[in-house]
Amino acid sequence: MSLKNHLNELSNKHRALEKELSDAIAHPATTDSMLADIKRRKLRVKDEITKIEREVQHAA
C-alpha cells in the first residue's frame, strides 16, 4: 500500500472515530471511560497521520 493510500485510510478511520465519538456523546448511557477510549484511539490515528506526513515532507 502506498503512503498516500495509507494516509487516506487513516483519514477515513479518523473521521469514523469522530462520528463514533459524536454519537457516543449524544447517547446518555455512554460512560466516561468509553469516551476516553474513543478519544485515545482517535489520537493514536491522528499521531500516525502526523508521523507519515512528516516522513513524506522529509523525503521530498
C-alpha positions as CSV (number, residue, x, y, z in Angstrom):
1,M,0.0,0.0,0.0
2,S,1.4,3.4,-0.9
3,L,1.8,6.1,1.7
4,K,-0.9,8.2,0.0
5,N,-3.4,5.3,0.2
6,H,-2.4,4.6,3.8
7,L,-3.0,8.3,4.7
8,N,-6.4,8.2,3.0
9,E,-7.3,5.0,5.0
10,L,-6.1,6.7,8.2
11,S,-8.1,9.8,7.5
12,N,-11.2,7.8,6.9
13,K,-10.6,5.9,10.2
14,H,-10.2,9.3,11.9
15,R,-13.5,10.6,10.5
16,A,-15.2,7.4,11.6
17,L,-13.9,7.8,15.1
18,E,-15.0,11.4,15.1
19,K,-18.6,10.2,14.2
20,E,-18.4,7.4,16.8
21,L,-17.4,10.0,19.5
22,S,-20.1,12.3,18.5
23,D,-22.7,9.5,18.6
24,A,-21.4,8.3,22.0
25,I,-21.6,11.8,23.4
26,A,-25.2,12.1,22.4
27,H,-26.1,8.7,23.9
28,P,-26.9,9.0,27.6
29,A,-25.6,5.6,28.6
30,T,-22.1,6.3,27.4
31,T,-19.6,6.2,30.3
32,D,-16.6,8.5,30.7
33,S,-14.3,5.5,30.2
34,M,-16.0,4.7,26.9
35,L,-15.5,8.3,25.7
36,A,-11.8,8.2,26.8
37,D,-11.3,5.0,24.9
38,I,-12.6,6.5,21.7
39,K,-10.6,9.7,22.2
40,R,-7.4,7.6,22.7
41,R,-8.0,5.6,19.5
42,K,-8.7,8.8,17.6
43,L,-5.5,10.4,19.0
44,R,-3.4,7.4,18.0
45,V,-4.7,7.6,14.4
46,K,-4.0,11.3,14.3
47,D,-0.5,10.7,15.6
48,E,0.1,8.1,12.9
49,I,-1.2,10.5,10.2
50,T,1.1,13.3,11.5
51,K,4.1,10.9,11.6
52,I,3.6,9.8,8.0
53,E,3.0,13.3,6.8
54,R,6.3,14.3,8.3
55,E,8.1,11.4,6.7
56,V,6.7,12.4,3.3
57,Q,7.8,16.0,3.8
58,H,11.3,15.0,4.7
59,A,11.5,12.6,1.8
60,A,10.5,15.4,-0.7
